[in-house]
């Protein structure tokens, strides 16, 4: 059972790290790069990114992180010698869940609104769509990057606590 707990904790750490890295990449490269482009380019690029990201590999990391976190929390809470890892895993689960809620309440609705804003070829469409999208989306992405990075750090702490208890 100890091997199963460790494997689940490693899976939670890896998937959370992948999602934190994805959001970090948007914070430090993708969105700053798109900020230097025209309205039509930003709108078109984000629409294409939003369509492309909806795939099994993304969902494996994004949903997997939450599922592996929750499973690790249950497995560690039920096992007395592993109690040292429960606090960090609980913190990670809460932090990651906060990022999921933020994504659902801010980023996804903004993505949907950008898709519905009209054609990027419309003369006034891209400027208005960008104005309504860019700043709030970037701000929310910075927050979810911080939340996921903190969740990853908590899982690293849990791995260390688990190793010390073993």
N, C-alpha and C positions, 0 to 999 in steps of 0.2 A: 504493500500500500504506500510505503514511503516513496517508491519509484514513481508511482502514479501521481502523487502529490507534487513531486519535483517536476515531472514532465508537464503537468498542467500549469504550474507556476512559470516554467520556462516558456510555454506556449503563450501565456498571458503577457509575459515580458516582451517576447518577440513581436507579437501582434500589436501591442500597445506602442512599442518602439517604431514599428512601421507606420502607424497612423500619426504618431507624433512627428516623425520625419516628413511625412507627406504634408502635414499642415505647416511645419517649419519651412519646407521648400517653397510653399506658396507665400509665406510671410517674408522670406529673405530674397527670393529670386523671381518667382512667377509674377506676383502682383507688382513689385517695384519695376519689373521689366515692362509689364503691360501699362503701368502708369506713364511710361515714356512714349506711348503710342497714341494714335488718334482714337477718337470715340468709336468709329466703325470697327477698327481693329480689335479694341478691347471687348466690345460687345460680341463680335463674331468669335473671337478666341475663347471667351468664357462660355459661350453657348456650346462650342465644340468640346471644350474640356468637360463641361457638365454632362454632356451626352456620353462622352468616352469613359468617364469615371464609373459609370453605372455598369459594372461588370463583376464577374465572380471573384476575381482576385482582390478587388477593392473590398467587396462585401466580406470575404474571408477575413481580412484584417480588421475591418471596421466593426463588424458584428462579432467576429471571433474574439476580439479583445474584451468586449463586454461579457461574453459567455465564459471565456476562460477565467477572467477575473472573478466572476460570480462563483464558478465551480471551485476555484482555488480557495475562495473565502469559506465555502461550505466544507471542503475537505480539510482545511487547516483548523477550522473552528471545532471540528469533531474529534480531533486527535490531540491529546494532552501534550506530548512532547513538542508539537508544532505550534503551540500557542504564541510563541514569540513572533511568528510571522503573521498572526491574525490582524494585528493593528495596522501594519503597513499594507496588507492586502485589502483590508476594509477601506483604508484611506485611498488606495489606488482605485478601487471600485467606485467610490463616491466621486472622486475627481474625474474619472473617465465618464461616468454617467452624467456629470455636469456638462462635459464637452458634448456628449450626444444630445442632451436637451438643448444646449445652445445651438448646435447645428440644426436641430429640428425646428427651433423657434425663430432663428435668424437667417442662417445661411441658406437653407433649403427654400424658405419662402422668397428670399431675394433672388435665388437662382430661377425659381418658377416665374417670378415677376419679370426678370430679364428675358426669359423665353417668350413671355406673352407681350412684351413691350412693343412688338411690331417688327417689321423688317429692318435689318441693319442698313438696308439701302434707302430707307426713307430719309429725306433731307433733315428733318428735325428729330427723328427717332433715336439715333445712336447717342446724341448729346444728352437728351433727357433720360434715356435708359441708363447711361453711365452715371449721371448725376445722382440718380436714385439708388444705384447699386453699389458703386465702388467704395465709398467711405465706410458705410455701415458693414459691408461684407468683410472688408479688410480688418476693421476693428474687431469684429466677432472672430475672425480667423486668428488674430493675434491672441485673443483670450483662449480659444480652444487649443492653440499651440501650447500656451503656458499650462493649461489644465492637463493636457496629455503628457507633456514633459514632466510635470509633477507626478502624475500617475506612474510614469515609467520609473522615476527616481524612487517612488515608494515600493515598486515591485523589486527594484534592485536591492533595496533595504530588506525586503522580505526574503529574497534569496540569501542574503548574508545572514539574516536571523535564522533561517532554516538550516543553513550550513553550520552555524555555531551550535544549534540545538541538536544536531545529528551526532 
